[in-house]
Amino acid sequence: MANAIENLFIVLISQLNIYLNYSNSL
């Protein structure tokens, strides 16, 4: 169960990084 939560955080953080990189490139 903890592993699923950890994977969810990893996905959220990576999505956030992609969004921030996209915003900075505009």
C-alpha positions as CSV (number, residue, x, y, z in Angstrom):
1,M,0.0,0.0,0.0
2,A,2.8,2.4,0.9
3,N,4.4,1.6,-2.4
4,A,1.3,2.7,-4.3
5,I,1.2,6.0,-2.4
6,E,4.9,6.5,-3.1
7,N,4.4,5.9,-6.8
8,L,1.5,8.4,-6.8
9,F,3.7,11.1,-5.3
10,I,6.4,10.4,-7.8
11,V,3.9,10.8,-10.7
12,L,2.5,14.0,-9.2
13,I,5.9,15.5,-8.7
14,S,7.0,14.6,-12.2
15,Q,3.8,16.1,-13.7
16,L,4.4,19.2,-11.6
17,N,8.0,19.5,-13.0
18,I,6.7,19.1,-16.6
19,Y,4.1,21.8,-16.0
20,L,6.7,24.2,-14.4
21,N,9.1,23.6,-17.3
22,Y,6.4,24.3,-19.8
23,S,5.4,27.5,-18.0
24,N,9.0,28.7,-17.9
25,S,9.4,28.0,-21.6
26,L,6.5,30.3,-22.7
